[in-house]
Amino acid sequence: MSEEEASLPVIAVTAAVGAVVLLFTLLCSVFRKEKQPSEKEDEQEKKVPTNVSSEKSSSSKKNKPVSRTTKKTPQVAFSHPWLSCTLKGHSSRIVSLDFSPNSKYMISASEDRALMLWSVKEFQQKEHKYIRGNVELDTATHIVFSPDSRALVASLANENAVRIFRLGKKDDGSHSVTISGAVTFPSKHQQDIIGVGISSTGKWIMTCSGDTTILIWDLKGEVLATIETHQVNNSCGKVSPCGRFVASSGFTSDVKAWEVLFDKTGNFQKVKRAFELKGHLAGVYHFDFNNDSRRMASVSKDNTWKVWDTDVQYDMGQDPKLLHSGQVNFPGPTLVALSPDGRTVAVGGDASISFWDAVQGQPDQVLENVHAESMSCLKFDISGRYLVCSGGKHVQVIHNVTGYKATVAELEEKLRVASGPGMKERLKQQLSEAREALNSILSSSPNGSSK
């Protein structure tokens, strides 16, 4: 073998090895190029959460002031020179109010299952304490005081029955009043009870349901009589302050009254038709009596209120006489309250109240936005000094300024025609006191609300 032939394998091997090295170098270079974007992507992915978090934090800081606009605007508290105070304590909507015949207390019933007893003499004070009673396993829908001011008659939402509550005193000698359930009558009504009442004699209790039924009960829970009102449905049912009548209104355009009769020995006799208020053109939402039942007020779907003279001989066929009528400008169902002396008519609708002079039939004042919610109760106290109303969780206590004005006008007229010196002197004194009371209210601001 020649020297030239022997060198060929060495060259071939050297070329092959070089080729392998070159291929390996190329492969490593390609691998590096592919790996670098992947590593960059990993690094970017690692950085993304940090960037997003930072953006969120920055966005959160920028949006903080915006969150204030999502808060509810607080309800502006009602304020008016006629306002005496606002009673607070209930946690849910108030559904019924009543005053004790002895003029000392007011009771309020709410959907929070609580009964709260308030002192009337504290209405002009800054602090308003209350005594709480609970309605066990139910909710009171309507409530009234007994004639002796020592018990309460309430209708119940779930049982649709009547429960008697007793007002007692604690045994610790503190003279604090307690409210406790005593007796529950059997459920007799087919539809919900919409009104309760008790006669001033304490002999009988009335319940009125949403159909056309009124029941008269004795104090032991026995039904004495059933009244069919024939009004398609009942919207309001009440017992007159004199204790003689029970009345109802409903889908028809009249208010019907019946007399509940007992014999001389105190035994129940019968219920007979007494009189009707006729004059509205549509169903009657609500009605009210004055303290001696000689006057009544009613409010109707026909957008009118009316005051009636019910001091008539209905046994002789006489009908109540229409005294005054006025327009109602509130939407939806309305309530009416007649002051005990019959001088003031208050009509409540939605969240506003209009005051009218019931003697002259003239408008006096409209109070708007009295409550944050629609009105549920409207009632004068026994003395006629205050009108109370509820809407939502609060009770507004309002001075009956319209009544004071009517009293002043009436005393001025009596003084003008008075003849005897003694009579004139008494009228002057009464007129001076009425003017002083009126000026005191109009010149003062609201006393505040309970906490």
C-alpha positions as CSV (number, residue, x, y, z in Angstrom):
1,M,0.0,0.0,0.0
2,S,1.3,3.3,-0.9
3,E,1.7,6.2,1.5
4,E,-1.0,8.1,-0.4
5,E,-3.6,5.3,-0.1
6,A,-2.9,4.9,3.7
7,S,-3.8,8.5,4.4
8,L,-7.3,8.3,2.9
9,P,-9.0,6.6,5.9
10,V,-7.5,9.1,8.3
11,I,-8.9,12.0,6.2
12,A,-12.3,10.3,6.1
13,V,-12.4,9.7,9.8
14,T,-11.3,13.3,10.4
15,A,-14.1,14.6,8.1
16,A,-16.7,12.4,9.7
17,V,-15.7,13.6,13.2
18,G,-15.8,17.2,12.1
19,A,-19.2,16.7,10.5
20,V,-20.5,15.2,13.8
21,V,-19.1,18.1,15.8
22,L,-20.5,20.6,13.4
23,L,-24.0,18.9,13.6
24,F,-23.9,18.9,17.4
25,T,-23.0,22.6,17.4
26,L,-25.8,23.4,15.1
27,L,-28.3,21.4,17.2
28,C,-27.2,23.1,20.4
29,S,-27.5,26.5,18.7
30,V,-31.1,25.7,17.6
31,F,-32.0,24.4,21.0
32,R,-30.8,27.6,22.6
33,K,-32.8,29.7,20.2
34,E,-36.0,27.8,20.9
35,K,-35.3,27.8,24.7
36,Q,-34.8,31.6,25.0
37,P,-38.3,32.7,23.9
38,S,-39.8,30.0,26.2
39,E,-37.7,31.3,29.1
40,K,-38.8,34.9,28.3
41,E,-42.4,33.8,28.2
42,D,-42.0,32.1,31.6
43,E,-40.5,35.3,32.9
44,Q,-43.3,37.4,31.5
45,E,-45.9,34.9,32.9
46,K,-44.2,35.3,36.3
47,K,-44.4,39.0,36.0
48,V,-48.1,39.1,34.9
49,P,-49.6,38.5,38.4
50,T,-47.5,41.2,39.8
51,N,-48.6,43.7,37.2
52,V,-52.3,42.7,37.4
53,S,-52.2,43.1,41.2
54,S,-50.6,46.4,40.8
55,E,-53.2,47.5,38.3
56,K,-56.0,46.3,40.6
57,S,-54.5,48.2,43.5
58,S,-54.2,51.3,41.5
59,S,-57.8,50.9,40.1
60,S,-59.1,50.3,43.7
61,K,-57.5,53.5,44.9
62,K,-59.0,55.4,42.0
63,N,-62.5,53.9,42.6
64,K,-62.6,54.5,46.4
65,P,-64.4,57.9,46.1
66,V,-67.0,56.3,43.8
67,S,-68.1,53.9,46.5
68,R,-69.6,56.8,48.5
69,T,-72.2,57.4,45.8
70,T,-73.6,53.9,46.3
71,K,-74.6,54.6,49.9
72,K,-78.3,55.4,50.5
73,T,-79.1,59.0,51.2
74,P,-80.3,59.3,54.8
75,Q,-84.0,60.2,55.1
76,V,-84.4,63.8,56.1
77,A,-86.2,64.0,59.4
78,F,-89.6,65.6,59.4
79,S,-89.5,69.1,60.9
80,H,-92.4,71.5,61.4
81,P,-93.5,74.1,64.0
82,W,-96.5,72.0,64.7
83,L,-94.4,68.9,65.5
84,S,-94.2,68.1,69.2
85,C,-91.9,65.0,69.0
86,T,-91.0,61.8,67.1
87,L,-91.4,58.5,69.0
88,K,-88.8,55.9,68.1
89,G,-88.4,52.4,69.4
90,H,-90.0,49.9,67.0
91,S,-87.8,48.0,64.5
92,S,-90.6,47.4,61.9
93,R,-93.7,49.0,60.5
94,I,-96.2,50.3,63.1
95,V,-99.7,49.0,62.3
96,S,-102.0,50.3,65.1
97,L,-102.2,53.0,67.8
98,D,-104.6,53.8,70.6
99,F,-104.9,56.1,73.7
100,S,-106.0,55.0,77.1
101,P,-109.4,56.5,78.3
102,N,-107.6,57.9,81.4
103,S,-105.5,60.0,78.9
104,K,-102.2,58.8,80.4
105,Y,-100.9,56.3,77.8
106,M,-100.6,55.6,74.1
107,I,-100.1,52.0,72.9
108,S,-98.4,51.2,69.6
109,A,-98.3,47.8,67.9
110,S,-95.8,46.9,65.2
111,E,-94.8,44.1,62.8
112,D,-91.8,43.5,65.1
113,R,-94.1,41.6,67.5
114,A,-93.8,44.4,70.1
115,L,-96.3,46.4,72.0
116,M,-94.9,49.7,73.3
117,L,-96.6,51.8,76.0
118,W,-95.8,55.5,75.9
119,S,-96.5,58.3,78.4
120,V,-98.6,61.1,76.9
121,K,-97.3,63.7,79.4
122,E,-93.8,63.1,77.9
123,F,-94.9,64.2,74.4
124,Q,-93.4,67.6,75.0
125,Q,-90.2,66.4,76.5
126,K,-86.9,65.5,74.8
127,E,-86.7,62.0,76.2
128,H,-89.5,59.5,75.5
129,K,-89.4,56.2,77.5
130,Y,-91.5,53.2,76.7
131,I,-92.6,50.0,78.3
132,R,-92.3,47.0,75.9
133,G,-94.5,43.9,75.8
134,N,-94.2,41.0,73.4
135,V,-96.8,39.2,71.4
136,E,-95.8,35.6,71.8
137,L,-95.7,33.5,68.6
138,D,-97.7,36.1,66.7
139,T,-98.1,39.8,65.6
140,A,-100.8,42.2,66.7
141,T,-102.6,43.9,63.8
142,H,-105.0,46.2,65.6
143,I,-105.1,47.2,69.3
144,V,-107.4,49.2,71.6
145,F,-107.6,50.0,75.3
146,S,-110.2,48.7,77.6
147,P,-112.5,51.3,79.3
148,D,-110.7,51.0,82.6
149,S,-107.3,51.5,80.9
150,R,-106.0,48.3,82.5
151,A,-106.2,45.9,79.6
152,L,-105.7,45.8,75.8
153,V,-107.7,44.1,73.1
154,A,-105.7,43.0,70.1
155,S,-106.2,41.1,66.9
156,L,-103.5,38.6,65.8
157,A,-102.1,38.1,62.3
158,N,-101.4,34.4,62.4
159,E,-104.2,33.1,64.5
160,N,-106.7,35.7,63.1
161,A,-108.2,35.8,66.6
162,V,-108.4,38.2,69.5
163,R,-106.1,38.2,72.5
164,I,-106.5,40.1,75.7
165,F,-103.4,41.7,77.3
166,R,-103.3,42.7,80.9
167,L,-101.4,45.8,82.2
168,G,-100.0,45.0,85.6
169,K,-97.3,46.1,88.0
170,K,-94.0,44.5,88.8
171,D,-93.6,42.8,92.2
172,D,-90.3,44.6,92.9
173,G,-92.2,47.7,94.2
174,S,-90.9,49.9,91.3
175,H,-94.5,50.6,90.1
176,S,-93.4,49.7,86.5
177,V,-96.1,48.6,84.2
178,T,-96.0,45.1,82.6
179,I,-97.8,43.9,79.5
180,S,-98.7,40.2,79.4
181,G,-101.1,38.1,77.3
182,A,-104.0,36.7,79.3
183,V,-106.8,35.2,77.1
184,T,-107.0,34.3,73.4
185,F,-110.5,34.0,71.9
186,P,-111.2,31.2,69.4
187,S,-110.7,32.0,65.7
188,K,-114.1,32.5,64.1
189,H,-113.5,34.8,61.1
190,Q,-113.0,33.4,57.6
191,Q,-110.9,36.4,56.4
192,D,-108.4,38.6,58.2
193,I,-109.6,40.9,61.0
194,I,-109.4,44.5,59.9
195,G,-110.7,46.2,63.0
196,V,-111.3,45.7,66.8
197,G,-113.2,47.7,69.4
198,I,-114.6,47.4,72.9
199,S,-117.6,49.3,74.2
200,S,-117.2,52.0,76.8
201,T,-119.4,49.9,79.2
202,G,-116.9,47.0,78.9
203,K,-119.7,44.6,78.1
204,W,-118.8,43.6,74.6
205,I,-116.1,43.4,72.0
206,M,-116.3,43.9,68.2
207,T,-114.2,42.3,65.5
208,C,-114.6,43.2,61.8
209,S,-113.2,41.1,59.0
210,G,-112.3,41.8,55.4
211,D,-115.3,40.0,54.0
212,T,-118.7,41.3,55.2
213,T,-118.8,40.0,58.7
214,I,-118.8,41.7,62.1
215,L,-118.9,39.7,65.3
216,I,-120.0,40.9,68.7
217,W,-118.3,39.0,71.6
218,D,-118.8,38.9,75.3
219,L,-115.7,39.2,77.5
220,K,-115.4,35.4,77.9
221,G,-114.9,34.8,74.1
222,E,-118.5,33.8,73.2
223,V,-120.1,35.2,70.1
224,L,-123.2,37.2,70.9
225,A,-124.2,38.2,67.4
226,T,-123.1,38.1,63.8
227,I,-123.7,41.1,61.6
228,E,-123.8,40.9,57.8
229,T,-122.8,44.3,56.4
230,H,-123.8,43.7,52.7
231,Q,-121.0,46.0,51.6
232,V,-119.2,43.5,49.3
233,N,-116.2,43.8,51.5
234,N,-115.3,45.7,54.7
235,S,-112.6,48.4,54.7
236,C,-113.1,49.8,58.3
237,G,-114.9,48.7,61.4
238,K,-115.2,50.7,64.7
239,V,-117.1,50.9,68.0
240,S,-118.5,54.4,68.8
241,P,-117.0,56.1,71.9
242,C,-120.5,56.3,73.5
243,G,-120.5,52.4,73.5
244,R,-123.9,52.1,71.7
245,F,-122.9,51.7,68.1
246,V,-120.8,49.5,65.9
247,A,-120.2,50.8,62.3
248,S,-118.5,49.7,59.1
249,S,-117.6,50.9,55.7
250,G,-116.5,49.1,52.6
251,F,-116.9,48.8,48.8
252,T,-120.3,50.5,48.8
253,S,-120.7,54.3,49.1
254,D,-122.2,54.3,52.6
255,V,-121.3,53.9,56.2
256,K,-123.6,51.7,58.2
257,A,-124.2,51.8,62.0
258,W,-125.9,49.3,64.2
259,E,-127.0,49.7,67.9
260,V,-126.0,46.9,70.3
261,L,-128.8,46.5,72.9
262,F,-128.7,45.1,76.4
263,D,-131.5,44.9,78.9
264,K,-131.7,46.5,82.3
265,T,-130.1,43.5,84.0
266,G,-127.1,43.6,81.7
267,N,-128.1,40.7,79.4
268,F,-127.5,41.0,75.7
269,Q,-130.7,41.4,73.6
270,K,-130.0,42.1,70.0
271,V,-128.3,44.2,67.3
272,K,-130.5,46.5,65.2
273,R,-129.9,48.9,62.4
274,A,-129.4,52.4,63.5
275,F,-128.5,54.8,60.7
276,E,-126.4,55.2,57.5
277,L,-124.2,58.0,56.2
278,K,-125.2,58.5,52.6
279,G,-123.7,61.0,50.2
280,H,-120.4,59.6,48.9
281,L,-120.2,58.5,45.3
282,A,-117.8,55.6,45.8
283,G,-116.5,53.2,48.5
284,V,-115.6,54.6,51.8
285,Y,-112.0,54.0,52.9
286,H,-112.2,55.1,56.5
287,F,-114.4,56.9,59.1
288,D,-114.2,58.2,62.7
289,F,-116.3,59.4,65.6
290,N,-115.9,62.4,67.9
291,N,-115.9,61.7,71.7
292,D,-119.7,61.8,72.2
293,S,-120.6,60.1,68.9
294,R,-122.6,63.2,67.8
295,R,-120.3,63.8,64.9
296,M,-118.7,61.5,62.3
297,A,-116.2,62.1,59.6
298,S,-115.6,59.9,56.5
299,V,-113.3,59.8,53.5
300,S,-114.0,58.1,50.2
301,K,-112.6,56.8,46.9
302,D,-114.5,59.7,45.3
303,N,-111.7,62.0,46.6
304,T,-113.9,63.8,49.3
305,W,-114.1,63.8,53.0
306,K,-117.3,64.7,54.9
307,V,-118.4,65.6,58.4
308,W,-121.8,64.5,59.6
309,D,-124.2,65.4,62.4
310,T,-125.3,62.0,63.8
311,D,-127.2,63.5,66.7
312,V,-130.5,62.5,65.2
313,Q,-133.6,60.5,66.2
314,Y,-132.9,57.5,63.9
315,D,-135.7,55.6,65.6
316,M,-138.0,58.1,64.1
317,G,-136.5,57.7,60.7
318,Q,-134.2,60.8,60.8
319,D,-131.0,60.5,58.7
320,P,-127.6,62.0,59.7
321,K,-127.1,65.5,58.3
322,L,-124.1,66.5,56.1
323,L,-122.3,69.5,57.6
324,H,-119.2,70.0,55.5
325,S,-117.3,68.3,52.7
326,G,-113.8,68.9,51.2
327,Q,-111.6,67.6,48.5
328,V,-108.8,65.0,49.0
329,N,-105.7,65.3,46.8
330,F,-103.7,62.3,48.1
331,P,-103.2,59.2,45.9
332,G,-104.4,55.8,47.1
333,P,-106.3,54.8,50.3
334,T,-106.7,57.6,52.8
335,L,-107.4,57.9,56.6
336,V,-109.5,60.4,58.5
337,A,-109.5,61.5,62.1
338,L,-112.0,63.7,63.9
339,S,-110.9,65.5,67.0
340,P,-112.8,64.7,70.2
341,D,-114.5,68.1,70.3
342,G,-115.4,67.8,66.6
343,R,-113.5,71.0,65.6
344,T,-110.8,69.5,63.5
345,V,-110.7,67.0,60.6
346,A,-107.4,65.5,59.6
347,V,-107.0,63.5,56.4
348,G,-103.9,61.4,55.8
349,G,-102.8,59.9,52.6
350,D,-99.5,58.6,51.3
351,A,-97.1,60.4,53.6
352,S,-99.0,63.8,54.0
353,I,-101.7,65.2,56.2
354,S,-104.2,67.9,55.5
355,F,-105.9,69.8,58.4
356,W,-109.4,71.2,58.1
357,D,-111.5,73.4,60.3
358,A,-114.6,71.1,60.8
359,V,-116.7,74.0,62.2
360,Q,-116.3,76.2,59.1
361,G,-115.4,73.5,56.6
362,Q,-112.3,75.4,55.6
363,P,-108.7,74.1,54.8
364,D,-106.0,75.1,57.2
365,Q,-102.6,73.4,56.7
366,V,-101.0,70.6,54.7
367,L,-98.0,68.8,56.1
368,E,-96.0,67.0,53.5
369,N,-93.5,64.1,53.8
370,V,-94.4,63.5,57.4
371,H,-93.1,59.9,57.1
372,A,-90.7,58.1,54.9
373,E,-93.3,55.4,54.2
374,S,-97.1,55.5,53.6
375,M,-99.3,56.3,56.5
376,S,-100.7,53.4,58.5
377,C,-102.4,55.1,61.5
378,L,-104.0,58.5,62.2
379,K,-105.6,59.4,65.5
380,F,-106.3,62.3,68.0
381,D,-105.5,61.8,71.6
382,I,-108.3,61.9,74.2
383,S,-107.8,65.6,75.0
384,G,-107.6,66.7,71.4
385,R,-104.3,68.4,71.9
386,Y,-102.3,66.1,69.7
387,L,-102.7,64.2,66.4
388,V,-100.5,61.1,66.1
389,C,-99.7,59.3,63.0
390,S,-97.4,56.4,62.0
391,G,-95.6,55.5,58.8
392,G,-92.8,53.0,58.9
393,K,-91.1,52.6,62.3
394,H,-91.8,56.0,63.8
395,V,-94.8,57.9,65.3
396,Q,-95.1,61.6,64.7
397,V,-96.9,63.6,67.5
398,I,-98.3,66.8,66.1
399,H,-100.0,69.7,67.9
400,N,-103.6,70.2,66.9
401,V,-103.1,73.9,66.0
402,T,-106.2,73.8,63.8
403,G,-108.2,72.9,66.9
404,Y,-106.7,75.8,68.9
405,K,-107.5,78.2,66.1
406,A,-111.1,77.0,65.9
407,T,-111.4,77.3,69.7
408,V,-110.2,80.9,69.6
409,A,-112.7,81.7,66.8
410,E,-115.6,80.1,68.7
411,L,-114.7,81.9,72.0
412,E,-114.4,85.2,70.1
413,E,-117.9,84.8,68.7
414,K,-119.4,83.8,72.0
415,L,-117.8,86.8,73.7
416,R,-119.2,89.0,71.0
417,V,-122.8,88.0,71.7
418,A,-122.4,87.4,75.5
419,S,-124.6,89.6,77.7
420,G,-123.9,88.9,81.4
421,P,-120.7,90.3,83.0
422,G,-120.0,87.0,84.6
423,M,-120.2,85.1,81.3
424,K,-118.0,87.7,79.6
425,E,-115.4,87.4,82.2
426,R,-115.2,83.6,81.9
427,L,-115.1,83.8,78.2
428,K,-112.3,86.4,78.3
429,Q,-110.3,84.1,80.6
430,Q,-110.8,81.1,78.3
431,L,-109.9,83.1,75.3
432,S,-106.7,84.4,76.9
433,E,-105.7,80.8,77.8
434,A,-106.4,79.5,74.3
435,R,-104.5,82.3,72.6
436,E,-101.6,81.8,74.9
437,A,-101.4,78.1,74.2
438,L,-101.6,78.7,70.4
439,N,-98.9,81.4,70.5
440,S,-96.7,79.1,72.6
441,I,-96.9,76.3,69.9
442,L,-96.4,78.6,66.9
443,S,-93.4,80.4,68.4
444,S,-91.6,77.2,69.5
445,S,-89.6,74.7,67.5
446,P,-89.8,70.9,67.7
447,N,-88.7,69.5,71.0
448,G,-86.7,66.7,69.4
449,S,-87.2,63.0,69.1
450,S,-86.8,60.0,71.4
451,K,-83.7,57.9,71.3
